[in-house]
Amino acid sequence: MEAGAGVLVPDDDGKRGVQCPVCQVVTFRYERWDDSDQFGTDPWIPDVVPPGCAPAISLRILALSRECWKCKESTVCVVGLYPSRPARTDRWARWVDEDARAWVKPLLAGARFEKIAESIKPRWSSTANGRYLSNGCQHCDALQGDFPVEEEASDLVREDGVDALDTLLVVEVPAAVWQRVVHGERGSGSALLM
């Protein structure tokens, strides 16, 4: 975001922070949204980058090495996204949900992480009672379930901060991609690792 382009908003800790214009509009709508969807059906994230906002953002793709529950080998799970130059409002990494895994996978495959990329695929989960695009063990292909992996990653981040996770790759993505991770299509966005 360029100097002077943000909007001052109250922060969770009572201080004021700068928020980009897109984040401000999405937050406003989300806090006031109801089932009648008074804001219409148009996307909340604009297709055109607003004045003052950067067209792209540098994101860290974060991973966690853990012991596979099945084969006991060390395996890598893609767990989070975090800006290389975070805003003050970006205190926590974002959990890599199924949608984010879909666009992270080809980035990993194209950047020497083929084995990790190949381990991200649809698998059946009896806990979720369905298939979802999931992390898997690079050795035995066992599902590494979202719940235990997210718990483990969140514990690390709570104790030691975002840098407790490994950075697999730093990529430039359109700002709208990051805004969809943060806000989703209707303001809910992906979960925080905290």
PyMOL commands that set and color helices and strands:
alter all, ss='L'
color gray80, all
select helices_A, chain A and resi 21-32+98-109+114-118+146-160+162-164+175-183
alter helices_A, ss='H'
color red, helices_A
select strands_A, chain A and resi 7-10+16-19+56-67+74-83+93-95+121-125+130-136+143-144+166-174+192-193
alter strands_A, ss='S'
color yellow, strands_A
deselect
rebuild
show_as cartoon
